[in-house]
Amino acid sequence: MSTLETSYPTNHKDHKHHKHHLKGSKTVNHDHFIVPPGKKISLKDYDPGFTSHYKDKDEASVKLRKDVKRLAKYQDILYAQNTYAVLVMLQAMDTAGKDGVIRHVMSGVNPQGTQVHSFKAPSAEELSHDFLWRNMKALPERGGIGIFNRSYYEEVLVVRVHPEILDSQRLPPETKGKNIWKHRFEEINNFEKYLSRNGIVVLKFFLNLSKDEQKRRLLSRINTPEKNWKFSINDAKERAHWDDYMNAFEDTLNHTSTEHAPWYIIPADNKWFTRTVVADVIVEKLKSLNLKYPTVSDEHMKHLLEAKELLENETP
């Protein structure tokens, strides 16, 4: 078996513990993508262009295709067992590839057991509720996989960069003090602990895109007629707040990466590598649940044998 051992991030003080076997391996250590709960990380130490030992898309696509098939298999058992649910959350700057991750990684799953929710600016109804309300309504049921393209984390990211948004949330004045972000982190952590205790596996991915790569992708949307529809002038304007967003992401990752719901920082400058790693993490998490098809009762087995006999004895 051919493997390559490499570390990421290269500047992390604990990098000696962050070793990753990806190529051709049956098991993968994701530790170096995880934000260690209780420790502080700096996003500057994480290289958005990291691709492990992979040289190009073709090399990584072999593993991705295998994991898409494995994911379809595990999803079928997840649905049949009807005990756990899986919630996948994707957070990132614009153009980081969230839609592409969903499209490629989930390409083999049964749509009946999967739901995708994209959370954009809240509606008037949603603003009349607490900030977790609209996400609670969209949680996956047991046996299902739910995907949040953006999530309640927008409330400690976009809203933090643009605090004027708080004015539209109709909050009591005493809740909008200097501790509002600390309180929201606590509320999110408590909510995710509640989900975990109730059988919902929470997988959180931050797609780590560089500012230069975002510029290239935005220009591509402008220069390619078939991509013009994807472009929004707001995407370009928000680049002026890049440092503020990075600070907000870093603080969020440091305060909400927990043992029951850790954050994964996924390099996003190469979309093919992003998809490969996200697929691998999801598949390995499902594998760790030791999912099994339900065992039928003796009574049910008796009915199966009776039905088999009836069908085999039918006259043509």
N, C-alpha and C positions, 0 to 999 in steps of 0.2 A: 504494500500500500504506500503510495507516494504522498507525503505530507510536507508542508513547510511551516516551520514555527516562526512566528513574527509577532511583534508587539505593537500596540496602538492604544492610547496615544504615546508618541515617542518621548514626550516631555513629562508625562505624569509621574509623580514621585513614587507611585506604587507599580510602575510599569513592569517590574520583574515578576509580578503575579499575574500579569495580563497576557497570557500566551494563548494563541488561537490556532487550532488545526482546522483548516477548511477544505483544502483540496483533497478530493477522493476519500475523505474520512467519513465514517459512519456516525461519529459523535463529534460535537463541536462545543468548545468552551467559549461561551459568550461573555465571560467576565470583563474583558477589556472594552466591550461596548456598553456595559452597564455603569450607570452613575452609582458609585458605592453609597448605600444608605448611611447617613450619619457623617459622611465625609464631604469636603468641599472640593469641587473641581473647577477648572478654568477652561472655558471653551477654546481659548487660544492654544491649549495643549492638544486639541483634537483636529487632525488634518482632514478637511472635507474631501481631499483627493485620494485618500488611502484606499487601496484595493487589495491588500494582503499580497499574495504571490501571483494573483491573476494578471495576465498581460493584456487581455482584451475581452470583449463581450462574448466572443465565440467560446472561449474557454470556460467562462462562468455559466453560460447558458445551458451547458450539459447538466450541471448541478441543479439549476433552477427548474429545468424540465422534470428531473427526478422528484424534486420537492413538491412541485405542483401535483404530481400523481400521488405522492405520499399524503399530501394535505387532503386530497379528495377522499382517500381511503379513511383517514382519521375523522374527517367530517361525517362520513357515513356512520361510523361507530358512535361518535359524539351525539348525533341526532337520534340514533336508535336507543342508546343508553338513557338519554333524557335526564341526566343528572347535573352536568356542568353546562355553563355557557361561556363563551369567549368574547371579550370585548377588546377590539384592536383600535387604538387611538393614534392618529397621525397628526403631528404638529410640525410646522415648518414655515419658513418664509415663502413668499410667492415664487413659483416656478421650480420648487425643490423636487417635484415629481410625485406628489401624493396620489394624484389620479392614476399615474402610470403604475405605481405600486399596486393599487387596488386592481387595476385591469390585468396586470400580468401575474401577480401572485395568486389571485383568486380566480384565475381563468378556468380552473378545472373543477371548482366546487359546484354543488347543487344549489341553484338560486333559491330553492324552497327553504333551505336552512340558513340562508345568509341575507343580511340586510345592511345596506350602506346608507348612512345619513351624512349629509353635508350641512354643516352649521354655518350659516352666513350671518349677516347683521340681524339681530333679534327683531321680531315683529312687535306690534303694539301689545298683542296678547301676551307674548313672552316677557315683555318688559314689565308687565303687571304682576309677575311672579318672581320668586327667588332665582338666582343665577344658575342653579342646578336643575331647575324644573324641566326645561325643554329636553335636557339630556336624559333625565330620569324616564321620561315618557318613551324614549327610544331605546332603552336597554334591551339586549337580546333575551329571549326566553330560553329556558333550559333546553339544551340540545342544539342551540343556534349559535351562529357567529355574527356578531355585530361589529360594524366598522364605522368609526366616527372620523370623517374627514374634517378636521378641526373639532373642537369640543369645548367643554366648560373651561379649559385652560386659556381660551381667548380672554377670559375675565381677569386673568393675571398677566396677560401679555399685551394684547391690543389696548385694553382698557387702561393698563398701567402706562403705556406709551402715550395714550391720549386720554388723560384723566377727565377731560371734559365730558366724556361719554357717561360718566357717573351721574351727571345731572339729569340724564334721561331715564335713569333707573329708579327714580322715585324712592330713594332710600331715606330712612330717618336721618336727620343731620348728625346725630351722635355716632352713626356707623361709618361715617366718611372721614374719620380722623386718620392720623398717621399710621395707625395699626391695621388699617383695612386689608393690606396685602398679607400681613402675618395671619390675620383671622381667616382670610380666604384660603391660605395654604392649609391651615388647621382643618377647615371645613372640608376641603378636598381630600385630605388624608383620612379623615374620619369616614367620609363617604366611600372611599375606595376600600377601606378596611371592612366596612359593612358589606360591600359587594363581594369581597373575597370570602368573608365568612358565610355568605349565602351561595357559594358555588360559582360565582362569576369570576373567571380568570381575567385579570386586567393586564394587557400588554400595551405599553406606551412607547412610541417611537418618535424621536426628534430627528428629522432629516436635516443633517448639518450641511448646508450649502454655503459656499464662499460667495462673497460679494462680487468678485470678478466673474464667476460662473453665472450668477444671476443676471449680470449685465449682458453676457453673451446670449443667454436664453431670451431675455427681453428683446434684444436687437433682432434675434431670429424670428420672433413673433411679428415684429414690425416689417422685416424684410421679406418674409415668406407669405404670399397672399393667402395660402391655405391655413395659415396660423393667425391671420389678422384678428379673427373673431375672439381669440384667446386673450388679446391684449387689452388691458385697462390702464388708463392714464394714472390711476391711483397706485398701480404697481410701481411705476417709475417714481411717483412722488414720495412713496413710503421709504424709498432708499435713503432719503435725507435723514431718516430716523434709524438707520441701520445700527449704529452703536447703542442706541436706547433699546432696540429690540434684543440685541445680543446680551445686554445687561439683564433685561427682563427674563430672557430664556435661561440664562445662567443661574439667576436667583431662584427661578421656578424649579429648575432641575435639582438644585441643591436642597431645596426645602420639601420637595414632593416625591423624591425617589426613596421608596420604602421597601422593606423586605417583602411585603405582600403585593406591591405594585411598583417595581423599579422602572426607571427610565432607561431606554437604550438610545445612545447617540450613534446614529448611522451615517457614515460618510455619504454625501449626496451629490458630489460633483460628477460622478459617473453613475448614471441611472441604472445601468446593468448590474453594478455591484450593490447598489442600494436594494434592488429587488431581490438579489440573491441572498443577502444577509437577512432581510425581513422575512422571507419565506422560510429560511432555515430556523430562525428563532421561533416562529409560529409552529412549525412542524415539531421541533424538539419539545416545545411546551406541551403540545397535545400528546406526544409520546409519553411524557413524564406522568400524565394523568392515569396511565394504565387502563385505558378505556377498554370496555368489553361489550360485546353484543349481549343483550338480555338473555338469561336462561329461561326457557319456557317451563311451565309447570307440567306435572304428570298429566293433569286433566287436559291441558292444551295439546300435549303430545298425543294423547288419545284421540282428540278431535282431528289432528293432522293425519294420523294413520287411517282414521275412518274416511276422511276426505280423499286420501290417496286411493283407497280401495274403491270408492265410488267412481272416481275418475278413470281408474284403470279398467273397471268393469263396464264402462259405458259402451253401448253398441254403436257402431259407426253410423 
